[in-house]
Amino acid sequence: MKKVLLTLVAAFMAVTFSSSAFAAVSIADADLYAVVYDTTDGGVEMAINLGNASTFDYGTSRDLGVSFNINEFNGAEWSSLNVGMFAAGKDSVFDLTIFDTVDNSIFYMGKSQAGYPDSSTNPSIMTNFANNAAGIYGYHNAAPVSTGVNNANTSYNALMNQGTAGFYSGLNDSSAGEISLNANDSTDMYLYEYTRYVGGGQDIFTAPQDYLAKFTFTNDGTIGTISMEAAPAVVPVPGSVLLLISGLLSFVGLSRRRAA
């Protein structure tokens, strides 16, 4: 029995560290949005849909081929424009740790500084974030760019900020959730991914060790563009696999004590 368990542990560790099979998750309705909005009440809010967050290529540094014009913000200055980035989605996966079908919720949230991956782990706040993301998807449903006003009931500013820039419906624990734009300048935003597994009586929240990618918003005084720089390569180890390995090792230890 001990040999079988050790073999299973070795097999799972080999799969985990030699491939990204466990890292890839297909999530429906999880488009990654960069929202540029005039902070003046009733100002223009523009959402730029960058594509599905789970299949977006974060590993290739490039110009994203999208742009926005300051004239589209009804006379606003660059200094009054803020940017937020977010995505949220859900999928069902088979979690080998608890041998059950679980709800796998993944959240993407922008930060104005690298090294600040903090986030609330309150289940009701995470649910609220996901629900509000769905509301914003409905409001900004045109691809790749949609415009509206920032005080609409289902706008990004109303649902995510709720009076505090970069609040992200309470999911963000710090004040570093948005960036401000300035004329003839560039500003960086770092995107982080968070995962929550719920099922089999467990509620597991995993925070990132590093950002997925750095997004740079640059303007020449009139036109703003978005480019992306890939983060240093890090092979993530999903929490579900680590828990499985931990559980199997516990069984090995128990078997040894019984044998003794």
C-alpha positions as CSV (number, residue, x, y, z in Angstrom):
1,M,0.0,0.0,0.0
2,K,2.8,2.3,0.9
3,K,4.5,1.8,-2.4
4,V,1.3,2.5,-4.3
5,L,0.7,5.8,-2.5
6,L,4.3,6.9,-3.0
7,T,3.9,6.1,-6.7
8,L,0.8,8.2,-6.9
9,V,2.5,11.1,-5.1
10,A,5.4,10.9,-7.5
11,A,3.1,10.8,-10.6
12,F,1.1,13.8,-9.5
13,M,4.2,15.8,-8.7
14,A,5.7,14.9,-12.1
15,V,2.5,16.0,-13.9
16,T,2.4,19.2,-11.8
17,F,5.9,20.4,-12.3
18,S,6.5,19.1,-15.9
19,S,3.4,20.6,-17.6
20,S,0.8,23.3,-17.3
21,A,-2.2,20.9,-17.7
22,F,-3.6,21.8,-14.3
23,A,-3.0,25.5,-14.8
24,A,-5.3,26.0,-17.8
25,V,-8.9,26.6,-16.9
26,S,-11.7,27.4,-19.4
27,I,-14.0,30.0,-17.9
28,A,-17.2,31.3,-19.6
29,D,-18.1,35.0,-19.5
30,A,-14.8,36.2,-18.2
31,D,-13.7,38.8,-20.6
32,L,-10.8,41.0,-19.5
33,Y,-11.8,44.7,-19.5
34,A,-9.6,47.8,-19.3
35,V,-12.0,50.6,-18.3
36,V,-10.9,54.2,-18.9
37,Y,-13.3,56.6,-17.3
38,D,-13.6,60.3,-16.5
39,T,-13.7,60.7,-12.7
40,T,-16.0,63.7,-13.0
41,D,-19.5,62.7,-12.1
42,G,-21.5,61.8,-15.2
43,G,-18.4,61.7,-17.3
44,V,-17.7,59.3,-20.1
45,E,-16.8,55.7,-19.3
46,M,-15.1,53.6,-21.9
47,A,-14.6,49.8,-21.6
48,I,-12.0,48.1,-23.8
49,N,-12.6,44.3,-24.2
50,L,-9.3,42.6,-24.4
51,G,-10.7,39.1,-24.9
52,N,-11.3,36.1,-22.7
53,A,-9.2,36.3,-19.6
54,S,-8.5,32.6,-19.3
55,T,-7.2,32.2,-22.9
56,F,-5.5,35.6,-23.2
57,D,-1.8,35.4,-24.1
58,Y,0.0,36.8,-21.1
59,G,3.3,35.4,-22.1
60,T,4.0,37.6,-25.2
61,S,5.0,41.2,-24.8
62,R,3.3,43.3,-27.5
63,D,1.2,46.2,-28.5
64,L,-2.4,45.1,-28.1
65,G,-3.6,47.0,-31.2
66,V,-6.3,49.0,-29.4
67,S,-6.5,52.8,-28.9
68,F,-8.7,55.5,-27.5
69,N,-9.0,59.3,-28.2
70,I,-9.1,62.0,-25.5
71,N,-11.7,63.7,-27.6
72,E,-14.1,60.8,-26.9
73,F,-14.3,62.0,-23.3
74,N,-16.3,65.2,-24.0
75,G,-13.6,67.7,-23.2
76,A,-12.0,65.9,-20.2
77,E,-8.3,66.2,-19.5
78,W,-6.0,63.3,-19.3
79,S,-5.4,64.0,-15.6
80,S,-9.1,63.3,-14.9
81,L,-9.0,59.8,-16.5
82,N,-8.6,56.7,-14.4
83,V,-8.1,53.1,-15.5
84,G,-9.2,49.9,-13.9
85,M,-8.8,46.3,-15.1
86,F,-10.9,43.3,-14.0
87,A,-12.5,40.0,-15.0
88,A,-14.5,37.3,-13.2
89,G,-15.8,34.0,-14.2
90,K,-16.8,30.5,-13.0
91,D,-16.4,27.0,-14.2
92,S,-17.0,23.5,-12.8
93,V,-13.9,21.3,-12.5
94,F,-13.2,17.9,-11.1
95,D,-11.1,18.4,-8.0
96,L,-9.0,15.4,-7.2
97,T,-8.3,16.6,-3.7
98,I,-11.9,16.1,-2.4
99,F,-13.1,13.8,-5.2
100,D,-16.0,16.1,-5.9
101,T,-17.2,18.6,-8.5
102,V,-16.4,22.1,-7.3
103,D,-17.1,25.6,-8.3
104,N,-13.9,27.2,-9.6
105,S,-14.1,31.0,-9.4
106,I,-11.3,33.0,-10.9
107,F,-10.9,36.8,-10.4
108,Y,-8.6,39.1,-12.3
109,M,-7.8,42.5,-10.7
110,G,-5.5,45.3,-11.7
111,K,-3.0,47.0,-9.3
112,S,-1.1,50.2,-9.8
113,Q,2.0,48.6,-8.2
114,A,3.7,45.3,-8.4
115,G,3.9,43.2,-5.3
116,Y,0.5,44.1,-3.9
117,P,-1.6,40.9,-4.6
118,D,-3.7,41.3,-1.4
119,S,-7.4,40.6,-1.7
120,S,-10.4,40.0,0.5
121,T,-11.2,36.3,1.1
122,N,-14.7,37.0,2.3
123,P,-17.0,34.7,0.3
124,S,-19.9,37.2,0.1
125,I,-17.5,39.9,-1.2
126,M,-16.1,37.5,-3.8
127,T,-19.7,36.6,-4.9
128,N,-20.6,40.3,-5.0
129,F,-17.5,41.0,-7.2
130,A,-18.5,38.3,-9.6
131,N,-22.1,39.5,-9.8
132,N,-21.1,43.1,-10.3
133,A,-18.7,42.0,-13.1
134,A,-21.6,40.3,-14.8
135,G,-23.6,43.5,-14.6
136,I,-20.8,45.5,-16.2
137,Y,-20.5,42.9,-18.9
138,G,-24.1,43.6,-19.7
139,Y,-23.7,47.3,-19.7
140,H,-20.5,47.3,-21.8
141,N,-21.5,44.5,-24.2
142,A,-20.0,45.8,-27.4
143,A,-16.6,44.6,-28.6
144,P,-13.9,45.7,-28.6
145,V,-14.9,49.2,-27.3
146,S,-18.0,50.4,-25.6
147,T,-18.8,53.8,-24.1
148,G,-21.3,55.0,-21.5
149,V,-21.5,57.3,-18.5
150,N,-19.8,56.6,-15.2
151,N,-22.9,57.1,-13.0
152,A,-25.1,54.6,-14.8
153,N,-26.4,52.0,-12.3
154,T,-24.4,49.2,-14.0
155,S,-21.3,51.1,-15.0
156,Y,-17.9,50.1,-13.8
157,N,-17.6,53.2,-11.6
158,A,-20.9,52.5,-9.9
159,L,-20.6,48.7,-9.4
160,M,-16.8,48.3,-8.8
161,N,-15.8,51.6,-7.2
162,Q,-18.9,52.3,-5.1
163,G,-17.4,55.7,-4.2
164,T,-13.8,54.5,-3.8
165,A,-11.5,54.3,-6.8
166,G,-10.0,50.9,-7.2
167,F,-12.4,49.3,-4.6
168,Y,-13.4,46.4,-6.9
169,S,-16.6,45.8,-5.0
170,G,-14.6,45.3,-1.8
171,L,-12.3,42.7,-3.2
172,N,-9.3,45.0,-3.2
173,D,-7.8,45.4,0.3
174,S,-5.4,48.2,-0.7
175,S,-5.7,51.7,-2.3
176,A,-3.6,50.6,-5.3
177,G,-6.4,49.3,-7.5
178,E,-6.4,52.0,-10.3
179,I,-4.0,54.2,-12.2
180,S,-4.4,57.8,-13.3
181,L,-3.4,59.0,-16.7
182,N,-1.4,62.2,-17.6
183,A,-0.9,63.9,-20.9
184,N,2.1,62.8,-23.0
185,D,3.0,60.1,-20.4
186,S,2.8,56.4,-19.8
187,T,1.4,54.5,-16.7
188,D,1.7,50.9,-15.8
189,M,-1.0,48.5,-14.3
190,Y,-0.2,45.0,-13.0
191,L,-2.8,42.3,-13.4
192,Y,-3.2,39.6,-10.8
193,E,-5.2,36.4,-10.8
194,Y,-7.0,34.9,-7.8
195,T,-8.7,31.5,-7.5
196,R,-11.4,30.2,-5.2
197,Y,-12.4,26.5,-5.0
198,V,-15.7,25.7,-3.3
199,G,-17.0,22.2,-2.9
200,G,-17.0,19.1,-0.7
201,G,-17.3,21.2,2.4
202,Q,-14.2,23.2,1.6
203,D,-13.6,26.8,0.6
204,I,-10.0,27.3,-0.6
205,F,-8.7,30.7,-1.7
206,T,-5.3,31.0,-3.5
207,A,-3.5,34.3,-3.9
208,P,-1.0,34.9,-6.6
209,Q,2.8,35.0,-6.0
210,D,3.4,37.4,-8.9
211,Y,1.5,39.4,-11.5
212,L,0.4,37.9,-14.8
213,A,1.5,40.8,-16.9
214,K,2.2,44.5,-16.9
215,F,-0.1,46.7,-19.1
216,T,1.2,50.1,-20.1
217,F,-1.2,52.9,-21.0
218,T,0.6,55.5,-23.2
219,N,-0.7,58.7,-24.9
220,D,0.8,61.3,-27.2
221,G,-1.5,64.0,-26.0
222,T,-4.4,62.8,-28.1
223,I,-4.4,59.1,-28.7
224,G,-4.0,56.5,-25.9
225,T,-2.7,53.0,-26.6
226,I,-2.2,49.8,-24.6
227,S,0.8,47.5,-24.7
228,M,1.7,44.5,-22.5
229,E,4.9,43.2,-21.0
230,A,5.0,39.6,-19.9
231,A,5.8,38.9,-16.3
232,P,8.8,36.8,-15.4
233,A,8.1,33.1,-16.2
234,V,6.7,31.3,-13.1
235,V,5.1,27.9,-13.3
236,P,2.1,28.0,-10.9
237,V,1.2,25.0,-8.7
238,P,-2.5,24.9,-8.2
239,G,-3.7,24.7,-4.6
240,S,-5.9,21.6,-5.4
241,V,-2.8,19.6,-6.5
242,L,-0.8,20.7,-3.5
243,L,-3.6,19.6,-1.2
244,L,-3.8,16.3,-2.9
245,I,-0.1,15.7,-2.5
246,S,-0.3,16.7,1.1
247,G,-3.2,14.3,1.7
248,L,-1.4,11.4,0.0
249,L,1.8,12.1,2.1
250,S,-0.4,12.0,5.2
251,F,-1.7,8.6,4.2
252,V,1.9,7.4,3.8
253,G,2.8,8.7,7.2
254,L,-0.2,7.0,8.7
255,S,0.7,3.7,7.0
256,R,4.2,3.8,8.4
257,R,2.9,4.4,12.0
258,R,0.6,1.4,11.6
259,A,3.3,-0.8,10.3
260,A,5.5,0.2,13.2
